[in-house]
Amino acid sequence: MRILVINCGSSSIKYQVIDALNEHCLLKETIEKVGEEVTIDKALEQVVAAVTDQTIDAVGHRVVHGGDEFSDATLIDDDVVNRIEKWTSLAPLHNPFNLQGIAVARKLFPNIPHVAVFDTAFHARMPRRASTYAIDKQLAEQHKIKRYGFHGTSHNYVAHKAAAFLQRPLAELRIISLHLGNGASTCAVEMGHSTETSMGMTPLEGLVMGTRAGDLDAGVVLHLQREANLGVDEVDQLLNRNSGLKGLSGIGNDLRDIEAAAAEGDDNARAAIASFAHRVRKYIGAYASTMGGVDAIILTGGIGENSKTMRRRIMQRFGFLGITLDEDLNHDAEVSHEQPVICISEPHSRVKVLVVKTNEELMIAKQTLAVAHKDVEVENPGPIPIAVSARHIHLDKDTFAELFGEDAELEHYKDLSQPGQFAATQKLNLVGPRNRIDGVRILGPLRSKNQVEVSRTDEFVLGVDAPVRDSGRVKDSAPMTLEGPKGTVHLEEGLICARRHIHMHTDDAKRFGVKHNDEVEVAIVGGPRDLVFGDVLIRVSPGYALEMHIDTDEANAAELSKNSDGQLVYTDVLGANAQLKIKHT
Ligand code: AMP
């Protein structure tokens, strides 16, 4: 499967032909001075001429802004083009050129699928608390003002690479990805999903970049307009093109030149380097707290991959977070196509620090293949029964004894659908800082760890903030007080908002073409309202019966009725091994 990947920018067209299955780049070119010496049409005709001897199966287009409308790579048709056009006002320097590239390429390659891969897609499901600016809600909605985030293709790719390198499921990791290039951004990747990122409505927010200022008090813009008499375009030019490393150093946007000048004693160059590193460190601390910890930190992009001195500046003095950089490994690390991931932390470092060579084009090629490849559609594997989990509690032996007395036994009330599981007659009260919820049922049998599962609505009633977690993963979750007939227990951790999941027997997993820890989308059918749940986790065990578990809030949103079933839409198993997205019709 040969994929032509086109990145059509304002002044250049970069393209590659990639064999997406064996990850070989067959051709790589850049056409410069597009718009000046050559039109986009002419430039793309050059591309066609260059790839004639390569049989192209599909074209993948990089599209910068897909707003919150595109959370996955999407097959391009006229409707999709119109929808991309809607977001042009938020990315005037990028989307018009991406769209022009799409229009010309569709004419030149009319008989093969074209797929749009969005920089924003990976962040499209970012939690609301991270994507919202605290301004008037109506105005924000009207003008689509929110944080969209960019570099998503790169953050997604390097996170997959890191998980494969660490030989751990991405769904278990809390990663801070630092994409440090001419454009630079950070991303908190929690269980494979972007939950925070430093770029916002446009790629201007966040880190100090080559020519962009990054974070800035909005008051600065007002002040420049009022006091320095700068017009809109002048402020735009200042913040996007003449700030960042370039503005601070007065040398240019290339860190190599700035590092050389700093070594010669240039104070502006030193200040630029120090500001760059400081801003990145600030974000690392922030994301370690928003995720409640961190397992791995990734450095990528031109600076992250190549500047050992900047890596060292950024990663030093993080012992308090459990990070110990190995100076020698850092010094010697040279990532390459052959060795795209290198660990630069000491073996005992609790948090792994990895230098990862990013490859956005390969990721675009893989996603294009996944979307364009229709042959893998399989037969409808049948409906998935849905069960609504009311709030409930799992207890360990000691906690149960503290709450109900040494001699108490967990009493069977009724069987649950999962073999061996039962609802107990005993109930407990949850006591939160704001309110209490009485009479919450305990589920048996007793477990090795305490776990209290509540819905979002319950969280707000109790006045607590619980992380969304897979059942069983309670480390660093929220605290909760349990009140029983014989005692009160304060749990330091154990409160979670359970992640929706599907229990599957091993045979079911085969039939549905999925595996343990896959994430799928499930459409709810048979009810009054069409709703598709994303990020549904697959849990496979020979001891499970087929059933999807959602909480009461989710069931209400779906207006679930007795006739409702789940229908697998597809499995998004696009990971480091280039597996295909399997469509279930
Ligand atoms: P990117 O936008 O990811 O291609 O990154 C390009 C930037 O990486 C350049 O502008 C440089 O600032 C930086 N860079 C590349 N190589 C080095 C290096 N060996 N040392 C320091 N900075 C580098």
Residues whose N, C-alpha, C, O or C-beta is under 5 A from the ligand:
A	BS01	AMP	L180 G181 N182 G183 N253 D254 L255 R256 G301 G302 I303 N306 S307
